[in-house]
Amino acid sequence: MLRRHEVYFFAGFFLLYFFCGLWVHGMGFWGSEEVYLLERALLVVRGQPARFENVGLTYPPLPFALLFIPAALGFHLQGGVFMSSLCGGLTACFLSSLTKEKFALCLLVLLLTHPLFLYAFSISGSQGMFLLILVLYVCFHKRFLEKRQKDLFVFALASLCFGVAVVTRYETLFFLFPLIFTLIRREDRWLLLSKMAIFIFPVVFLFGGWMYINWLYKGDPLYFVHTLSMVNLNPPVRGQTSWLHLLMPLLYFPVYLVSLWQFKGRGQFLLLLLSPLIVAFIVLWFSEVVLSLSFFALLGGIGFVFLKPPRGWLRPVLLLGTMAGIWLGWMSPEGWQWGPERSFVALVVKREKQEVFLQEKQVAAYLKKLNGRIFFDDTNGYPVVFFHGNPKVFILPYQFEFGFYIKCPSLISRYLALPSPHGKSDAVNGSNSDIFYGKNPKWKLIEQVGEWRIFESIPRAFPVNRPVDRIGGQLRQ
Amino acid sequence: MLIAEGFINSAQLEEALELQERWGDRVGQILISTGLVRRIDLYRTLSKHLDLPFLDLTKEEIDPAMIRLLPLDFMAKTRTAPVRMEGDSLLVAFSDPMDEELEKKIKEIVGLPIKKAITTDLDVLWILSKHFESELRDVSVFSLYRENAMFSARRLFTDAQLFLFLVFGSIVLFGVFFNVIFTLTMLNMCVQVVFFLAVSFKLFLVLVGIRSRIKGSSRRPLTLDERDLPMYTVLVPIYKEAKVLPHLIGSIRRLNYPKSKLDVKILLEQDDTQTLEAAKKMKPEAFFEFVVVPTSYPKTKPKACNWGLQFARGKYLTIFDAEDEPDPNQLKKALLAFSEDIEHTICVQGRLNYYNVYENFITRMFTLEYSYWFDYMLPGLEALNVPIPLGGTSNHFDTEKLIKMRGWDPFNVTEDADLGVRATRLGYRVRTIDSTTYEEATSRVKSWINQRSRWVKGYMVTYAVHMRHPVQLYRELGFSGFVSFQLFIGGTPFAFLATPIMWVIYIDWLLTRTRVIDPFFPAWILYLSLINLLVCNGIIIFTNILAVWKRKLFKLCLWAFLAPFYWILHSIAAWKAQWQIMTKPFYWEKTTHGVSKQVRDLGFSPHAKKA
């Protein structure tokens, strides 16, 4: 049974996130993934068959499946916010159930109002769901370790949560690497094998199932990897800056640092606690790209799961540190590498200024006049343009074989909207560095709105081979 | 006197007296139940001591009118029987001649002066079986049907059910004729939804079961005073299992319960001459009784159990199969469980598992299945307070309540599952205990399919019987009980039946990429069927992997991945059951025991060896 304070936490934070999302929507800002998923869902609602092959097959299936439900029920505009804030409410409820201590609950209230949580649980699409599942997972896994790896119930729940997390976000797979080591002890090898089987099986089966579906519809079990290839096409964040970006989120959540300190001598727990950082490190090391900033909200969540509420002077310090983390979250948007979070903070902090998204709205107004499909990377500004423009004409890189078409957008669209590559990361600029500067013979500049440029493809540049027909066929589906 | 007659020596008497101190029973009873004195010697000595005539009822002339002066159940319980008139007095044979209260009561009932004689309890049992055969048989077969036909599977489907089948069949035919795509799509939808719900519910139950096991692990220690223990009846129906008799006797002997308070009835079928002959040669201690069940139809285990129930003397009663190796403390654990809610608990189910685990693929998979079924699922059902389909053996009953419920349904081939549901409907509670009985897993495919087809058929019959009045069922079970009944009792055979159809469609599509099936798989049904294919099969394997944990059968872990192949066998059995439902619904597919290589080679199970 739920205790009273858990109900309050659920209701309070659900409403907070929900109204925060609606408020941000009201100002014309939409989370890019949220828009993408909703657009896919809307395609279905508009009568396109809801088959996996028509939703791209590149995106993890669970977020789409969950967003499809509100879209199919007719409240597609609020659906994304609703699902995210529901996940937020559940996360708050779950975290509050871990303690009854007033200090810890106050700390939790502060923690959950951090801008990263506000973003993740209001308009981020699947990020909120991912956070919820991962926090649940870490908590169950921790309990399993606490009970000397004997409590099958929490272990089964942990492995199920972990499996579900993989079909929410692919990078969860990288967690396997550190987490496997948390289970290894000196014991009967068959017992070890069965532990591994219980832990890995949901991941393998769900992920294998997804690969099977990819093979079924696209003839390639690794078709979805084309989404991952986007990572490589993003302008890499090289050098020292990237490592700083990896460490910066630690300053947002002092609770995580305290937990690290408290578990410093306990190897398996420490490994579990460090696993998000290890994953971020793996991604950075292999792809030279920093994970989206809201991923690091996980540090706050699992930091709280591990926290043993301190005594004495450390209490006010921790509270003040958490407040400082929140302040830092709002005040250092320029350091953030991921577009949507930066836009979100900019919108909330500078909401009184009308020029926020002014350029995007002007781009949308211009694009409305055009007749033909427009290729658009959703990394920057797309959500705003989408909702102020004509959604039916936009084509996103996700919809096609990313690695190929992103390099040659003229194959599938007549127009191309590009933000300035300076200080922003998007895949089209990343792989076509010449277009924005007018050096690409396939595109001619037709409009410039502030930092945005709109190009039209030059007809003769179209190859006359069959792929165009194939793409046309794909679009008609 | 027994020493004087040379039947025992003083050391043996000392031993018996010691046991009397512990068990709080009569010395005579202890002597015969421990095998120190033969039953016949004790009774003859007693007759001399009390100066009462000893009657060998198998040779005495019994007056059929006189024997009916006492009620049958009274005689069965007290082991007394009127024999004939001798002068003005009624000659009554007592197996317990020192019970003065009993004597008074008999006088009250018959209203005649009585003349006491001594006989053995087995003799009384024998003449009762002989003189009351038709009544006993009638009660064994028709008692439930006469009391409440709604609960009996004698008539499998009611008129209303047959009418509904007809209506449903007509709608389907009509639909196929006028709109084949819509009709088949709807049928497909039903199959997918029920399959998904049934399998998901099993995962839910397993998780609840694991949790409830942890909660219940702090059981009270076995601190029962053996002097206060009640008489406990153990029914062991066997048929054509002469080979396992010594094994069975050994297992019962190992029970940690005062032997003088055990009432073990080995129920033998009259036409099973081989086992009858073997039983005659056994000559076990007096607490074993060989009860011959006359041949009649339906020839089922529940009918034999109902026969035995009429002679049960125990306050509690349990059933074991011939090849069972029960946990020696099981009876005491069951008593503790009863004592926690004595008013409502009718049954306590022990856990079952197998001792020939590693014999072959079938025994391994069977062990995995039993492990998650009894270790997790049934405790899960208990935790949710919904009907528990009992297992075939190691279910312990409150005898009085069981008799009130009219025992088992002899027309149901999974009488145990039916009884669990019926008990819950009547407001009783069924519980589980952490005490395992090890059995012999059938190791041959054909035998496995036969056994499983009986179980699936029984589930179908149970579902049909209890769904005669769905609204009433809903009222009696409540929402969760009703849903659980649908998914667990109804959903299990349904899932087994549906699986091969879906596999055939899928494999056909995989090989031919035919578009013919496309219209029957609109978007969301397609998604659901993909989930069924990928997730539900995953759930089946996952629950099997979890099953190895509690029993530390970690070597079976990798075998869990073969669970979908094991499901193919389930489906074959389910279709066989479906066929039998139409052709011979009461036919009992007998499982042959004693064929396990392990038992055959060693002559005992590993658990018996340990004990």
Interface residues (C-beta under 8 A of the other chain):
Chain A: V44 P49 A50 R51 F52 A65 D151 L152 F153 A156 L157 L160 D188 W190 L191 L193 S194 A197 I198 F201 P202 F205 L206 G208 G209 Y212 I213
Chain B: V206 L207 I210 R211 I214 A523 W524 L526 Y527 L530 L534 V535 N537 G538 I541 F542 I545 L546 V548 W549 K550 K552 F554 K555 C557 L558 A560
